[in-house]
């Protein structure tokens, strides 16, 4: 009887010990499962958090780089013309006149020859003024050209112009992504850009309704004839930034801005 009682006590003690050990193992396994989750959440870098919070942008319009050749040539020729007339006024005319007057002072030439050699400075200033006006017009024109436009997931519009001095497009447009399904490289039209990427290229951002198409006819053609596709519109398309004083335009302003949404 005593042996049977001692066996039952040992059996109960063993069962209790096993239950405690199994409970400890289950708790330790749960702790091991939870530990990677807490460590993963704590090791997230600020840059990764910023990328998650960054709005994404899809390409809405892309100006072909081949179209930049004419404005690049116009700006280059006008810059050379301005440089020439600047040199003509500041160096060439004073040097020629000083040399002629020095020879006349030494008696090497007479007064009639001196009058022939002297250059009227007014002609140089006229040429400098005309060349400055031409260069100013060319510079303002190329500054207004739009290289690319993006539509953001938050409803905003991003606009980038051509980069001086060579009128190049933003470097972010050079990026391509390989698609393993099609075995091809997708162009920039199928790539999503983050706001931080565009900010590195000095891209201008506009809220919804701040940017609109200038001109009712262009807006109507874009919405009705081309179903909002910028690539189908041939010729120049002028954009304007809405000011606080433009609130009186009413529904027309909303119609023109909706073409960019």
PAVO-454488 format. One line per field, with one value per residue (C-alpha): residue number from 1; x, y, z; residue in one letter. Coordinates in steps of 0.02 Angstrom, whole numbers, plus 32768, in hexadecimal, padded with zeros to 4 digits. Layout:
<pazas>
lumpa [NUM,...]
u [X,...]
v [Y,...]
w [Z,...]
lumnu [A,...]
</pazas>
This chain:
<pazas>
lumpa [1,2,3,4,5,6,7,8,9,10,11,12,13,14,15,16,17,18,19,20,21,22,23,24,25,26,27,28,29,30,31,32,33,34,35,36,37,38,39,40,41,42,43,44,45,46,47,48,49,50,51,52,53,54,55,56,57,58,59,60,61,62,63,64,65,66,67,68,69,70,71,72,73,74,75,76,77,78,79,80,81,82,83,84,85,86,87,88,89,90,91,92,93,94,95,96,97,98,99,100,101,102,103,104,105,106,107,108,109,110,111,112,113,114,115,116,117,118,119,120,121,122,123,124,125,126,127,128,129,130,131,132,133,134,135,136,137,138,139,140,141,142,143,144,145,146,147,148,149,150,151,152,153,154,155,156,157,158,159,160,161,162,163,164,165,166,167,168,169,170,171,172,173,174,175,176,177,178,179,180,181,182,183,184,185,186,187,188,189,190,191,192,193,194,195,196,197,198,199,200,201,202,203,204,205,206,207,208,209,210,211,212,213,214,215,216,217,218,219,220,221,222,223,224,225,226,227,228,229,230,231,232,233,234,235,236,237,238,239,240,241,242,243,244,245,246,247,248,249,250,251,252,253,254,255,256,257,258,259,260,261]
u [8000,808C,80E6,8047,802D,80E0,80CF,8034,8089,8122,80B0,8052,80F3,8137,8098,809E,8154,8131,809E,8109,8195,811A,80D1,817F,81AA,810B,812C,81E0,81AA,812B,81B1,8225,8199,8174,8229,824D,81B0,81E2,8294,825A,81E7,826F,82F5,8291,82FD,82B7,82DC,8271,81E3,81F2,81E9,8149,80FC,8138,80AF,80CC,80C8,80A4,80DD,8058,80BF,8170,81C0,822A,82E4,82F5,8283,8303,837C,832A,831B,83CA,840E,83AB,83EE,84A0,84A3,8455,84D4,8564,851C,850E,85C0,8601,85B1,85E9,869C,8685,864F,86C1,8764,8769,872B,8794,8831,8820,87FC,888B,8906,88D0,88DF,898C,89C9,8980,89D9,8A7E,8A5F,8A57,89AB,8953,88AA,884B,888F,8868,87B1,87AA,87F5,878B,86EF,864E,8622,8569,8562,85A4,8525,8497,84D1,84E4,8433,83E6,8448,8416,835E,836F,83C8,8348,82B9,8310,8338,8286,8242,82AD,8288,81CE,81DF,819D,8206,8193,80F6,80C3,801D,8028,7FC3,7F92,7F48,7FDA,8037,80F5,8143,81F8,8248,82E4,8387,8401,847C,8468,83AA,83AD,831D,831D,8390,8304,82B5,834A,8311,82C8,8285,8298,81F6,8217,816B,8185,8244,8253,8282,81EA,81F6,81DC,8122,810B,8178,813D,81A9,81AF,81A4,8253,8299,8245,8278,832F,8317,82D0,8224,8197,80FC,804D,7FB2,7F13,7EC5,7F61,7F9A,7F28,7F2C,7F2E,7EA9,7DF8,7E15,7EAC,7E4F,7DB8,7E25,7E84,7DE9,7D72,7DDC,7E6F,7E1A,7E9D,7F34,7FBF,8022,7F9A,7F9F,8010,805F,807A,800C,8018,8006,7FE8,7FF2,7F53,7F66,7EF9,7EB5,7E74,7DE5,7D6C,7D82,7D0B,7CD8,7D49,7DE2,7DA5,7D89,7E38,7E8A,7E25,7E7F,7F1F,7ECE]
v [8000,8077,8051,806F,8115,814B,811D,8187,821B,820A,81FC,829A,82F6,82C0,82F8,83A1,83B4,8389,8401,848E,8467,8464,850A,8553,8516,855D,8605,8606,85D9,8666,86DC,86A3,86BF,876E,87A4,87B3,881A,8898,889F,88B7,8946,899B,898D,89EB,8A7C,8B2C,8B24,8A88,8ADA,8B73,8B08,8AB8,8B64,8BB1,8BCD,8B74,8BCC,8B88,8BDC,8C48,8C9C,8C85,8CF9,8C9B,8CC4,8CD7,8D6F,8DCA,8DE1,8E7E,8EDE,8EA6,8EEB,8F8C,8FA8,8F7B,8FF1,9080,9066,9069,9106,915C,912A,916F,9219,9221,9204,9281,930C,92E7,92B6,92C5,9378,93C5,9368,939F,9454,945A,9415,9490,9524,94EA,94E4,9590,95D5,9590,95DE,9538,955E,95FE,963D,95F9,954A,9559,957D,94E3,9471,94AE,9445,9495,9445,9463,93D9,935C,938E,937C,92CE,92A3,92DD,927A,91DD,91EF,91F9,915D,90FD,9131,90F3,904E,9035,9059,8FE3,8F4D,8F6F,8F5A,8EB2,8E1E,8D81,8D0E,8D0C,8C8F,8C6D,8C44,8BC8,8C59,8CBB,8D33,8D58,8D5B,8DBF,8DC3,8E33,8E1A,8E26,8EB0,8EC7,8E38,8E2A,8D76,8D17,8CDF,8C4D,8BEF,8BD3,8B68,8ADE,8A3C,89A0,88EE,888C,87CF,87A7,8801,87ED,88A6,8947,89B1,8A67,8AFB,8AFA,8A5C,8A8E,8ADA,8B64,8B9B,8C50,8C4A,8C16,8CA8,8D23,8CF6,8D37,8DE0,8DB6,8E31,8DEC,8E33,8E07,8DD2,8E67,8ED6,8EAA,8EB9,8EC3,8F74,8F85,8F40,8EFC,8E94,8E53,8E21,8DCA,8D6B,8D2F,8D11,8CE5,8C8D,8C49,8C99,8C4D,8CCF,8C67,8C7E,8D3C,8D86,8E30,8E99,8E89,8F1A,8EFF,8F81,8F86,8FC1,9058,9090,9119,9099,905F,90C8,9050,8FD6,8F38,8F59,8F4C,8EA6,8E64,8E8F,8E47,8DA6,8D81,8D67,8CF4]
w [8000,802C,7F89,7F26,7F7F,7F61,7EA9,7E95,7EEB,7E7A,7DE3,7E11,7E32,7D89,7D32,7D87,7D58,7CA4,7C9C,7CE3,7C67,7BD6,7C0E,7C19,7B6B,7B22,7B73,7B37,7A87,7A87,7AC4,7A38,79BB,79FA,7A0B,794E,7937,79BA,797B,78C7,78F6,7959,78D1,784B,780F,77F8,773D,772B,7789,7719,767C,76BC,76DD,7638,75B7,7512,746A,73BC,731D,72CD,7244,7202,7182,7104,711A,705D,7063,70CE,703D,6FF1,7095,70C6,7021,7037,70E5,70B1,701A,707B,7108,708B,703A,70E3,7110,706B,7080,7136,70FE,706F,70E6,7179,7122,7065,704E,70DA,70A0,6FE9,7017,7094,7015,6F8E,7004,703C,6F88,6F67,7001,6FC0,6F17,6EBC,6E6F,6E40,6E7D,6DE6,6E02,6EBB,6E95,6E27,6EAC,6F3D,6F64,6FA1,704A,702C,6FA9,7028,70AC,702F,7002,70BA,70E1,7052,707E,7135,7103,7095,711E,71A0,7132,7111,71C9,7202,717D,71B0,7268,7244,71EC,724F,724B,72AE,7317,739D,73F1,74AA,750F,7580,74ED,74D7,7434,7423,7395,735C,72DA,7273,72D4,72A6,7256,71D9,71EB,7226,7274,732C,734E,73A4,72F8,72C5,733A,72F5,734A,730B,72FC,7307,72C0,721C,721D,71F4,7248,7272,7242,72B5,728B,72F4,7387,742A,7472,7527,755D,75A8,74FD,74A7,752E,750D,745B,7493,7450,7474,74CC,74BA,751E,74CA,7470,747A,73C9,7331,7274,722F,71AA,719A,70EB,711E,71B6,714E,70CB,7150,71AC,711A,7083,70D7,7174,71E5,718B,7182,7105,7081,708A,7003,7020,70BA,7152,71CD,7288,730D,73CA,741D,748F,751E,74AD,7431,74A0,7439,73A5,73FA,73A0,730B,737C,73C0,7310,72D7,7372,7362,72C0,7325,73A6]
lumnu [X,X,X,X,X,X,X,X,X,X,X,X,X,X,X,X,X,X,X,X,X,X,X,X,X,X,X,X,X,X,X,X,X,X,X,X,X,X,X,X,X,X,X,X,X,X,X,X,X,X,X,X,X,X,X,X,X,X,X,X,X,X,X,X,X,X,X,X,X,X,X,X,X,X,X,X,X,X,X,X,X,X,X,X,X,X,X,X,X,X,X,X,X,X,X,X,X,X,X,X,X,X,X,X,X,X,X,X,X,X,X,X,X,X,X,X,X,X,X,X,X,X,X,X,X,X,X,X,X,X,X,X,X,X,X,X,X,X,X,X,X,X,X,X,X,X,X,X,X,X,X,X,X,X,X,X,X,X,X,X,X,X,X,X,X,X,X,X,X,X,X,X,X,X,X,X,X,X,X,X,X,X,X,X,X,X,X,X,X,X,X,X,X,X,X,X,X,X,X,X,X,X,X,X,X,X,X,X,X,X,X,X,X,X,X,X,X,X,X,X,X,X,X,X,X,X,X,X,X,X,X,X,X,X,X,X,X,X,X,X,X,X,X,X,X,X,X,X,X,X,X,X,X,X,X,X,X,X,X,X,X]
</pazas>
